[in-house]
Amino acid sequence: MRGKTLKVAVAATAIAMLATACGGSSDDSSSSAGGELRVYASEPAFLTPSGGDDEPSIYVIRQLYRGLVKYDTKSGEAVNDLAESIESTDQKNWTIKIKDGYVFDNGEPVNADAFIRSWNYAAYGPNAQNNGYFMKRIAGIKDVTSEDPDGEGPKTAPEPKAKELSGLKKVDELTFTVELTEPFSGFPATVGYSGFFPMAQACVDDIEACNEKPIGNGPYKMDGEWQHNQLITVVKSDTWKGDAGKVEKISYKIYTEIDAAYSAFQSGELDVMYTIPPARYKEAKQQYGDRLYEQPGDSFTYVGLPLYDDNFKDKRIRQALSLAIDRQSIIDAVFDGRFTPAAGLIGPTFDGARPDACEYCKQDVDRAKKLLEEAGGWKGGKLTLWANAGASHDAWLQAVGDQIKANLGIDYELKVNLQFPEYLDTADKQKFTGPFRLGWGPDYPVSESYLAPLYTAGGSSNNSAYANPEVDALITKGNGAATPDEATAAYNQAEDLVLEDMPVIPMWFSKVAALYGENVQDFVWNPISDADYSSITLK
């Protein structure tokens, strides 16, 4: 997941989800609190709301910061957190009122200015913040960004016309308005994404220092600085006035190899692993029984195709590669049947998911060969299949390569030597030389979250460099729809176009499989934001 996900009177809500999100030995709210929760983590890319759009970053950011809305741990619905209200009469102009009395760890008030400055900082192009993309709906976004005339060439992008979004206006200390470029009924939901969290003035003044030791406004604060590739520790904040976290301290123990983390869990060095090595699933299920938490998930795994490489520009090549793959056989062989083969781009737990949306997602070797022949055959030499290191992607990616080689005669090699931050940087700079593994989790519970970031022109995670104006127009139509059904219809039409163009090869949707140790009393999983560390209790 590149990020992760909301709802308040939202068109096209997406939560026909889990009936419960708790595991453990007791639902008794009087369970003893306190203690240190030791959790598995991989190295985050950033610890600031404006920069962190990857899963490891967001897991930490969600404890250090809090935003306007949060997600209910059972329904996944967005409910007001720091917001007193978020209202609109036309779905384009919104008025946001903030609850009084909240502060940052350094004593600065969490007020209208805190949100406006954070969103402006993320949006301003020269700041190069990953979550700037999420500000794209706010009026004035074109004036605070500018295009680099030659990519990574010697020329530099011109200075933007403005430094602040014209669509953000302060009314008083606790009220501000947001003007969107177009109506979007899902807006109250989107602001639960961590990229919309507030930032202190001191953080914006020295973003690098704040990244190393964040100045948060959430239930936990940093205990010392970020020990890169080793440890991040947070403790209860004495300035937070909301619902307190259950444990006194959360230690994010960072591992470069997930198998090493699993061994640490087995030896009692970790209390929670939000994921487990695929090859150890059967063993974990037998060994840990009820302490292996499982539920249908919304995470999407795909093999992206670099459309910026001439070898992948013909959609028939892309369709052929997808048709050559038997997803279920890989899921059975590598993952013990745990995942659901992708039949589309929208998660099966979301409104808008359809069981047979994808024409090219079921193996059909004869058709794959025919399409490849019609496209003039494969001329790219050995196919390089990319994945990040240390996350056990090798086995399934090799199975993909084996099937493509057997069915289409295209030889391959694996490239899995980059740690996640460097891998994401390679993706952002469009330097993949072949198909690449990535995953996606929705940032808010609206089907649009599966589509716009990955497939619209300039989308924050459009790592395939895919562009189709019809797709963009249909997503815009869905965003402004008057009813959920109308929104879903437009999103589905956009999905159909993407699936025909096949800029990515959909592989499967996850099934949540997390482990918690004997020290855990109540394990809590949020259907939108995943493991809810602040709600977990220890014995």
N, C-alpha and C positions, 0 to 999 in steps of 0.2 A: 504494500500500500504506500501510496505517496501521501500521502496524506491520507485523513480518516474522516467525521460526518454529521438531522435536526427536525423542527415542525411547529407551527403556531398557526392556525388558519391558513394552511399552505395548500395551494393547488398542486395536485400530483404529489401528495404525501406518499411516503414509501414504507410505512411500517406495518405491514401485516406480519409481524415478526414474533419474537420469542415470548412465550407465556411467562417465563421466569428467567431470572439472570443470576440466581444465587446457587451456590453449592456449599457443602460443608456440613458440619455436624449439628448446626442449630440455626434457627431463624430468630433466636431470642436477642432482642436489641440490647439486652443488658449484658451481653457478652463482654468479657474484660477487654478493655482497650489498652493501648500503650505498646511498648516494645519496639523492636526493629524488624522491619519487613525487608528481606533480602530478595531482590528480583533480578532475573536475567535481563540483560540489555546488550545491544550492539552499539558501536560508537555513533552518537548522533552527529548530524552535520552542523546544526545550529541549536542554540538554546534561547533564541529570541523569537517572539511571535511573528515578526515580519520575515524572518529567515527560515525557520524550521518547517519544512513541508514533507519530511520523511517520517516514517513510523517511529524510529528510535528517538528522534527529536521531540515529536509530539507527546510521547509517553511521559517525558520529563516536563515539558512545557505545561501540560494540563494540570500538574500539581503546583507549579510555581506561579501560574497566572490563572485568572478567571475572567470570563467575558459576560456579555449581555444575557445569553441564555446558556443552559446546560441541557444534557440529555437524560431523561428519566431512565433509571437502570433496568426497569422492567419493560416499558413500552417503547423506549427509544425516542419518545416525543420530546421536542424542545420545550422547556419551561423556563420562565424568567429566572435569571440568577442575579446579576447586578442591575438588570433592567427593571424599572418599575412598570414600564409599558412600552410597546412598540406598535404604533398605530398608523394607518393610512386610509384615505378615502378613495384613492385611485390606483393603488399598488405601485405608483411611481414616486410619490412624495411621502416620506415617512418621518414621523416625529418620535424621537426616543427620549424617554425620561429615565434617569439613573437614580438608583437608591442612594441615599445620603449616608455618609460616615465611613466609607471604605477608603483605605489608603494603601500606598505602596510600602514596601519594607523600609524605605528611606524616609517615610513620613509624608511624601507628596500625596495630595488628594487624588483619588480616582474619580474624575469628573468628566464633563464634556470635553475639556481640552485633552485629557489623557487618551480618549478614543480618537478624537480628530487628529491629534499629532501622530498616533500610531498608524492610522490608515493613510495619512498623507505621506509618512515616511516610507511605508511599504510601496505606495503607488509611484512615488517619484523615481523616474527611470534611472538617473545616475546612481541611485543608491543600490541598484541591482539586487533587490530583495526577491527571494523566490515566491513569496506570497503576494507580490504586487499584482499578479494576475487576478487575484480574487477581488481586487478593487475595480475591475474593468467595467462593472455595471454603474459605477458612480459617475455622475456628470462631471465633465472636466478631465476625464482620464486621458484624452488625446493631448491635452495641453501640458500634462506633467510627464509625458513620455515622448520619445522621438526615436526614429529608426536609424540604426547604423547603416550608412550608405554602402559599405562593403564588408559586412559581417565582421570577421576577425582580421580584416585587412588593415592597412596603415591609416586609413581615414577614421576619424572619430565621429560619433553621433553628435549632431548639433545640440546645443543647450535647449531643454524644453522651454516652452513659452511661459510656463508657470511652475511654481514649486508646491502649490497646494490645490487640492481638488475643489473646483467651484461648487460642487454638489454638497459639500459639508459646511453647515452654518451653525455657529453657536447661538443659542437663544438665551440661555442663562447658565449658571455654574453646573446645573444638573440636567440640562436639556439641550439637545441639538437636533437638527433636521438633516435628512439625507435625500437628495434628489437623484434618482436613477436616470440613466440615459433612455431606458424603456421600462414599461411596467414589468414587474417580476413578483408574482404572488409568493414565491418561495423565499423572499428576502429575509423575513424574520428567522427563518431556519438557518440560513447560511451564516449568520453572525455567531453561531455557536462553534464554528470552526476556529481553531486556535490562531489562525492568521488574523482574526479580527479582535484578538485580545488587546487590551490597552498597554501602553508603555510609558514609563516615567520620563520626565524631561531629562533627567540625568542619564538615562539609558540612551536616548536619542542623541544626546550630546557626545557620548563616547560609546558607540555601538560595539566596538571590539571588546572593551572592558566589560560591558554588560553581557556580552556573549559568553565570556569566561566565568563571570560571577553575576548572574541575572539579578535584577532588582524587580522582584515579582510583586503581585498583589493577591496571591492565592493562599490556600490553607497551609502551604509549606514554603520554606525559604531555603536557600543554599546554605549548606554547612561546609565552609571552605570553598575552594575553587574546583572547577572541573578538572579532574585528573584524567587526561585524555587516554583512551584505550584501556583504562583501568577501572575508574570509579567515579560516580556522581552521588553525593549524599545530600538529602534534604531533610529538614526537621520542621516540626510544627512552627508556624509563624505566630508571633505574639501580637501581630497587628491585624490579623484576619478576624472579621466579626461574623462571618457566615458559619455554616455547619462545619464543625471541626473534623479533621481527619481522624480516623480511628487509631492509627499507630503513631507513635512519637517520631519515628525516623523511617525513611525509606532509603535503602542503599541500592542504587542501580549498579550492579556488578557487570562490567563490560567484558565480553568475550569476542574474540575474532573468529572462533570456531564454535558452532552450535553443539557439536559433539562433546567438546570440552565443557560447555555449560551443562549439558545433560549429565555428564559424569559428576560435576560439582553438585547438581541437584541430588543425585543418588547418594552422595557422601554426606548430605545434610548441610551443604554450604549455601544453598539457595532455598527460599520458601516458595517462590512462584516462577514458573516458566510460561510465558504467554504463547509459546509455540514449542514444538518438539521436533527432533530430527525425524524425517519421514521413515527412515529405516528402523527407527526404534519404537515406532508406534505400537506394534503388536506386543512387543516386550513391555512397554509402559502400561498398556491396557491390562495385561496379565498381572503385573507387579503392583500397580497402584489402584486398580479397581475404581471405586467411587471418587478417588482423588484425581482422576483424569476427567476433566470437565469437557463435555462435548455438546455442541449445538450447531445447527446450520449457520453458515457464515456468509458474509457479503463480499469477501475479498476475492478478487478476480486475478487469475494468473494468465498472462498472454505472452506470446512470442511476437515482439515488434519487428517490423520490416522497414529498413532504412530507405525510404522513398527518395532520399537525397543521393542515393547510389544508383547509377544508371541500370545496374543489373536487376533492380526491383521496380522499375518504373511501369512496366506492363502489368496490369492487374491480373492477367491470365497466369503469369508466373506466380504471383502471390496466391491466387486461388488454387493453383496446382499444388503448391507446397502444403496448404492447409488440407486439401483433399487426400494427400498422401499419408496423413497421420491418423492413427487409431487411438483416440484419446483414452477410451475406456481400458484398453489393454495396458497402457502406461499407468493409469491410475491403479489398476489391479496389481500390476507387477511391482511398482515402486512405492505406492501409498496404501497398499492393502485395501483398495476399494473405497477409501475414505471420502474422496472428492466427487463432485458432480460435473460431468462433462459439460462444457459450455455450449449452450444452444443459442446464444445471443450475447449481447454486450451488457444487458441489465441484469443485476443479481436476482436470483429466483425468489428472494424474500421481498422484493420491491414491486409496487404497482407498476405495470408496464412490462413485466417479464413475460416472455412467450416461449412455449416449449420447443418450437421448431422455427425460430426466427432466422437461423443461419443455414443457408443452402449449402455452404461449403465446409461445414463443421463435422460432417460425418464422412468417414473414410470411403472413398470411391477411387480406387487406383486407376481403373480404365479411363475415367473422366479426367483424372489428374494428368495422365500421360497425354491425352488428347489436347488438353489445354496447353501443356508445356510445348507440344509440337506446333500448335497453332501460333504460339508466341515466338517461334523460331528456335526453341530449345534453350537450354541453360548454357550461358557463355561466360559465367563468372568464375570458372575454376573451382577449387575446393571451397566449400561453404564453411564460413567461420561462424560458429554458434557461441554467443556471448552470455555469460551470467556472472553475478558477483560472487566473490569467494566466501567460503566459510559458512554457507547456508544450506549445504547438501543439495544443490541444484544439479550437480554433475550427473547423477544417475538418470534422472528423467530427461535431461537435455541430451544425453547420449542416446537414450531410447528414441527421441525425436530424430536425431541424426541417423540412427540405424534404419529407421523406417523410411526416411527420405532417400537414403542411399539404396535400400533394397527395392523401393517402388519406383524411383525416378532415375536411379543410376548416378546421383550426384554425391560425390565423396564429401567428407566434412572433417572439421577439427573443432575441438572445444577451446575456448579462451575464458577461463574462470579464475584469473589471478588478481583481480582488482577488488579491494575492500569497498564496502558500500558507498562511502562518501566519494571516493575516486570514481567508482562506477557511475554514480549519479552525475558527476561532473562530465564524464564521457558522454552520457546520454544528453545532457543539456547542451553540450558543444557539438552534437551531431557528428560524433567521430566513430560510431560503430561501423564496422566493415562487413557486417552480415546480420542475420537474425539475432535478436537480443531478448533475453528474459527480463520481464518486469511484472510487477503486480500493481493492483489498484484497489483501494478501498474508498467508498464514497465519503465525501466530506460532510454531507448532510443528506437527510432522507428524502430526496427528490430525485427522480430518475435522471434528470438533467445532469446530476453529479457524475454519472457514469459516462456521459457523452461529451459535454462541453470541454472539460479540461484535456481530454485525450484526442478529440477529433475536430475541434474547431480551429480555424486558422489563428495561430498565435496562442493556442491553449497552453496552459502552464505545464502540462505533461504530455504535450503532443510531440513525443520523441521520434515519431515516424516522419515528421514534416508533412503530414497529410493536410490537404486543403480541398474543400468542396463547398462553394458558396451556397448550394442548395441545402446542404447539411446545416450550415450556419443559420440560414433563413428559417428552417423548420424548428430548430432549437429556440430561436428568438420567438417564433410563433407560439411554441409551447409555453415559454416563460410568461407570456402575456395573456394566456388563455383565461377565460372567465370561469371555467369549471375544471375539476381534476380530470374528467373524462376527455375534454378537449385537449388538455395539456398532454395527456398520455398518448392520444392519437398522433399528435404532432411529433412527440419524441420518438414514437415507434416508426414513423415515416423516416425520420432522420437516421434511426438505427438501421433500417433496411438499406439505405443508400451506403452507409459505412460498410455494412456486411457485404454488399456487392463489390465495393472497391477493395475490401480486405487489406487495409493498411497494417493491421495486426492479425495474428492467428489466435483466435480465442482458444484457450486450453481448458480451464475448469474454474469452478467456484469452490471456495473452501468449505471445510467443515471445521469449526473452531475446535481445537484440541489443546487445552492448557493443563498444566500440572500444578498442583499445590501440595505442600508438604504437611507433615504431621503437626507442625506448630500452628497451622492455620485453623482458626475456628470457623469463620464464615468467608467463603470465597465469593466475590461479586464480579460479574461480567456485564458490561454495558453493551447493548446491541449496536451502538453507534461508535463509542470511543474505546471499546475493548476492555481489557482488564482494568477494573476500577480500584486502583491501589489505595486510594484514600478511604474507601469503604470497607476494605478487607480488615478483619479482626484476627488477632492471635490468641491462642490459649493462654 
